[in-house]
Amino acid sequence: MGWLPVAVRRVKYTSPMLFRIIVLALVLPLLGGCSVSVWERSFVATGEVAQVASNAPVRVREVDWGRLQAGLERLQRAAAESDVPESEWPRERREEAKAELLRVLQVTGDPAAVEVVGRSDFRTTSELRPERDEDLVRLARKVGATEVVWSRRLLGKGETIIREPVTTYSTDWGWGRRRRGGLDSSTAWVPVVVAADEYAYVAYFLRR
């Protein structure tokens, strides 16, 4: 009577988060087709959006987070202390608030000649480089902005997904004799949740 084929398989990698890995492995392929940038997903228009030429120049620069936060807090306090809802402010009051925001953003020139087109803010565990980010520039052109002022701060630790190799070893037997070599291995990359630094980003889109 000949030997029956038997496959013995031993997995070297184990994870206490096996269930989450399985779920992520099913979900990630669905997310892979998403082409909208994080800047665009969180964009909120506050002015007239008008697309400009694809090669239009866009200035991208950074403003200090402490300066931005302090300025926004002043604007919020002024709105909270007002006896009139912000939506009912007269034009002069709205222009004053816009001029103050532009000062906070270190925008020079006549505030009347600058329109705040929109704002984008989000959290991410990716350390972005907005000055070199083509997605940010494309969005600015898409909404008609000629300048983007951004800021960032470190929030602490958050969760992110990385891919790690999982190697599987197996010993295969042929009919009646062991196959030459005997030990096979294969490697797959699976998503794993890990802790990483989390950043808060905010960007203002301006049109002169």
C-alpha positions as CSV (number, residue, x, y, z in Angstrom):
1,M,0.0,0.0,0.0
2,G,1.5,3.3,-1.0
3,W,1.8,6.4,1.0
4,L,-1.1,8.8,1.0
5,P,-0.3,12.4,0.2
6,V,0.0,14.5,3.4
7,A,0.7,18.2,3.7
8,V,2.1,19.5,7.0
9,R,1.9,23.4,7.2
10,R,3.5,25.4,10.0
11,V,3.0,29.2,10.3
12,K,5.7,31.1,12.0
13,Y,3.8,34.4,12.3
14,T,1.1,34.9,14.9
15,S,-0.7,38.1,15.9
16,P,-3.0,38.9,18.8
17,M,-5.0,41.1,16.5
18,L,-5.8,38.3,14.0
19,F,-9.5,39.3,13.7
20,R,-8.7,42.9,12.9
21,I,-6.1,41.8,10.3
22,I,-8.7,39.6,8.6
23,V,-11.2,42.5,8.5
24,L,-8.6,44.9,7.2
25,A,-7.5,42.4,4.5
26,L,-11.1,42.4,3.2
27,V,-11.6,46.1,3.4
28,L,-8.3,47.5,2.1
29,P,-8.8,46.3,-1.5
30,L,-12.1,48.3,-1.6
31,L,-10.2,51.4,-0.4
32,G,-7.4,51.1,-2.9
33,G,-9.4,52.6,-5.7
34,C,-10.1,55.9,-3.9
35,S,-8.2,58.6,-5.7
36,V,-9.5,61.7,-3.8
37,S,-6.8,63.3,-1.7
38,V,-7.1,64.0,2.1
39,W,-7.1,67.7,1.3
40,E,-10.1,67.4,-1.0
41,R,-12.1,65.0,1.2
42,S,-12.1,67.5,4.0
43,F,-12.5,70.6,1.9
44,V,-15.3,73.0,2.9
45,A,-16.0,76.0,0.5
46,T,-16.5,79.4,2.2
47,G,-16.4,81.4,-1.0
48,E,-17.0,81.2,-4.7
49,V,-15.3,78.1,-6.3
50,A,-14.1,78.6,-9.9
51,Q,-11.6,76.3,-11.5
52,V,-8.5,77.9,-13.1
53,A,-5.9,76.7,-15.6
54,S,-4.1,73.5,-14.8
55,N,-0.8,75.3,-15.0
56,A,-1.8,78.4,-13.0
57,P,0.8,79.3,-10.3
58,V,-0.1,78.4,-6.7
59,R,1.8,79.7,-3.7
60,V,2.0,77.2,-0.8
61,R,3.4,78.3,2.5
62,E,3.3,77.5,6.2
63,V,2.1,79.6,9.2
64,D,3.0,78.8,12.8
65,W,0.5,76.7,14.6
66,G,0.6,78.7,17.8
67,R,-0.1,81.9,15.9
68,L,-2.9,80.3,14.0
69,Q,-4.5,78.8,17.1
70,A,-4.3,82.0,19.1
71,G,-5.8,84.0,16.2
72,L,-8.7,81.6,15.7
73,E,-9.5,81.6,19.4
74,R,-9.7,85.4,19.3
75,L,-12.1,85.2,16.4
76,Q,-14.2,82.6,18.2
77,R,-14.4,84.6,21.4
78,A,-15.5,87.7,19.4
79,A,-18.2,85.7,17.7
80,A,-19.4,84.1,21.0
81,E,-19.5,87.5,22.8
82,S,-21.5,89.2,20.0
83,D,-25.2,89.9,20.6
84,V,-25.8,89.2,16.9
85,P,-25.5,85.7,15.3
86,E,-22.5,85.5,13.0
87,S,-24.8,84.7,10.1
88,E,-26.6,88.1,10.6
89,W,-23.5,90.2,10.9
90,P,-23.5,93.3,8.6
91,R,-21.0,93.3,5.7
92,E,-18.6,95.6,7.6
93,R,-18.4,93.2,10.5
94,R,-17.8,90.2,8.3
95,E,-15.0,92.1,6.4
96,E,-13.4,93.0,9.8
97,A,-13.4,89.3,10.8
98,K,-11.9,88.3,7.4
99,A,-9.2,91.0,7.7
100,E,-8.3,89.6,11.1
101,L,-8.1,86.1,9.8
102,L,-5.8,87.2,6.9
103,R,-3.6,89.0,9.5
104,V,-3.4,85.7,11.4
105,L,-2.4,83.9,8.2
106,Q,0.2,86.6,7.5
107,V,-1.4,87.6,4.3
108,T,-0.1,90.9,3.1
109,G,-1.8,93.5,0.9
110,D,-5.4,94.8,0.9
111,P,-7.8,92.4,2.6
112,A,-10.5,93.5,0.2
113,A,-8.5,92.1,-2.7
114,V,-8.3,88.6,-1.1
115,E,-11.1,86.0,-1.0
116,V,-11.1,83.1,1.4
117,V,-12.2,80.3,-0.9
118,G,-12.3,77.5,1.6
119,R,-10.6,75.4,4.3
120,S,-9.4,71.9,4.7
121,D,-8.6,70.2,8.0
122,F,-8.0,66.6,9.0
123,R,-6.0,64.2,11.1
124,T,-3.5,61.7,9.7
125,T,-0.6,59.5,10.8
126,S,1.2,60.5,7.6
127,E,3.7,63.3,7.8
128,L,2.9,65.3,4.7
129,R,5.0,67.9,2.9
130,P,2.4,70.4,1.6
131,E,5.0,72.5,-0.2
132,R,5.7,69.6,-2.5
133,D,2.2,68.0,-2.5
134,E,0.8,68.0,-6.1
135,D,-2.6,66.9,-4.7
136,L,-2.8,70.1,-2.7
137,V,-1.8,72.2,-5.7
138,R,-4.3,70.5,-8.0
139,L,-7.1,71.1,-5.4
140,A,-6.2,74.8,-5.2
141,R,-6.5,75.1,-9.0
142,K,-9.7,73.2,-9.0
143,V,-11.3,75.6,-6.5
144,G,-9.7,78.7,-8.0
145,A,-7.2,79.5,-5.2
146,T,-3.9,81.2,-6.0
147,E,-2.4,80.7,-2.5
148,V,-2.6,78.1,0.2
149,V,-1.6,78.8,3.8
150,W,-1.3,75.6,5.9
151,S,-0.3,74.6,9.5
152,R,0.3,71.4,11.4
153,R,0.7,70.2,14.9
154,L,1.5,66.9,16.6
155,L,-1.5,65.4,18.4
156,G,0.2,62.3,19.9
157,K,-0.1,58.6,19.1
158,G,-2.7,57.2,16.7
159,E,-3.3,54.0,14.8
160,T,-2.2,53.4,11.3
161,I,-2.1,50.4,8.9
162,I,1.1,49.0,7.6
163,R,1.8,45.8,5.6
164,E,4.1,43.1,7.1
165,P,5.4,39.9,5.5
166,V,3.9,36.7,6.6
167,T,6.0,33.6,5.7
168,T,4.3,30.2,5.5
169,Y,6.4,26.9,5.5
170,S,5.1,23.6,4.3
171,T,6.5,20.1,3.9
172,D,5.0,18.3,0.9
173,W,5.1,14.5,0.3
174,G,4.7,12.9,-3.1
175,W,3.2,9.5,-3.9
176,G,5.4,6.8,-2.3
177,R,8.4,9.0,-1.7
178,R,9.3,12.4,-0.4
179,R,9.7,15.1,-3.0
180,R,13.2,16.4,-3.5
181,G,13.8,19.5,-1.5
182,G,10.8,18.7,0.8
183,L,10.4,22.2,2.4
184,D,8.4,24.9,0.6
185,S,7.8,28.5,1.7
186,S,5.6,31.4,0.5
187,T,5.4,35.0,1.7
188,A,2.3,37.3,1.6
189,W,1.9,40.9,2.8
190,V,-0.9,41.4,5.3
191,P,-2.2,44.7,6.9
192,V,-1.3,45.2,10.5
193,V,-2.5,48.0,12.9
194,V,0.3,49.8,14.7
195,A,0.7,52.9,16.7
196,A,2.2,56.0,15.0
197,D,2.4,59.8,15.5
198,E,-0.8,61.5,14.5
199,Y,-0.8,65.0,13.1
200,A,-3.6,67.7,12.6
201,Y,-3.4,69.7,9.4
202,V,-5.3,72.7,8.4
203,A,-5.1,74.7,5.1
204,Y,-6.8,77.9,4.0
205,F,-7.3,78.4,0.2
206,L,-7.1,82.0,-0.9
207,R,-7.7,83.9,-4.1
208,R,-6.2,87.3,-4.9
